[in-house]
Amino acid sequence: MTKQQIDQYDMLLAVENHFDDNSRLWNTNIPLSNAKAQLSEKLDALAQEVAQQLINPSGITQAKAEVRERLEKKSFILAAALRGYASVQDKNDLYKRADISKTDFLRYREAELIGVVVNLISDARDVLAELNDYGINSDGLDDLEALNQNFGNLMKDPDAAIAKRKKATDKIAELLPEALAILDARLDNLIVSLEDSQEEFVNVYGNLRQIQDTAVNPLALTITTLEAHTNVPVAGVELEIVGENIRRTSSERGYNTVQNLPAGPHTISAKHPNYEPATLPFNIVSGETTELVVSLIRK
């Protein structure tokens, strides 16, 4: 996003958070409630486009490599379990089909790997009741199948990601003015009705409503937390700038900002109970805003 768009988006999210945090003060006001709902709906759409626009095609390659590594590891464990079972039961054909080494998994082309995993899962399901003693169960096979599907979904040409980014950039330019118009035409006027009864709430709204120029108050960093396979924002991620004593928890829209960071290299860590922990290096350039995407892989 451009600097102006970042300023506008930050302001819109701040206003939305103010309303969400104080809903008891205004939710009986029907016109105001309707306007707030319209704003949140617009921001839902905008958050999706912001997430897509920030995706770096090189990140797709990195995410695919990480998923492949997990897929190879879990598939090798399944193959070993099948070999163990087949040797005890004297099932030579099954043993041959599951006789796949770690090196074999590394050498498979992407489409080959997907096919091999499909066949291993099929063989395992055929004798599933007999595999419990080998550490294999239905939930584990379901997880492996989902991981294999995710890997297939990541087998995309980076050019497709570039095209999606371009489309998202155009959509942001369309949605931001529409969201701002809701404030200009509706919320700014409707909130006046609360001036007498909720003066502090209205005053804070007025302060937040002013777009903070990042040329005056520079943002060093924006952080967007996304699920790697879907690009859906992830809330509740514990973020830490390592060694800087700066911590954030990702918002419902997976978006956070950091205002003061010295120029140079830094590292961010991300933790969430439903996702693999992630650590990502990034660089801060003096006077510029670094837009960082943290892609999380579901456990």
Protein Blocks (a to p, Z undefined) as FASTA:
>chain_A
ZZklmmmmmmmmmmmmmmmmmmmmmmmmmklmmmmmmmmmmmmmmmmmmmmmmpcfklmm
mmmmmmmmmmmmmmmmmmmmmmmmmmmnopaklmmmmmccfklmmmpcfklmmmmmmmmm
mmmmmmmmmmmmnopafklmmmmmmmmmmmmmmmccfklmmmmmmmmmmmmmmmmmmmmm
mmmmmmmmmmmmmmmmmmmlmmmmmmmmpccdfklmccfbdcddddfklopacehiacdd
ehklpacdddfkopacdfbdcedddddddddfkbccddddddddehiacddddddddZZ
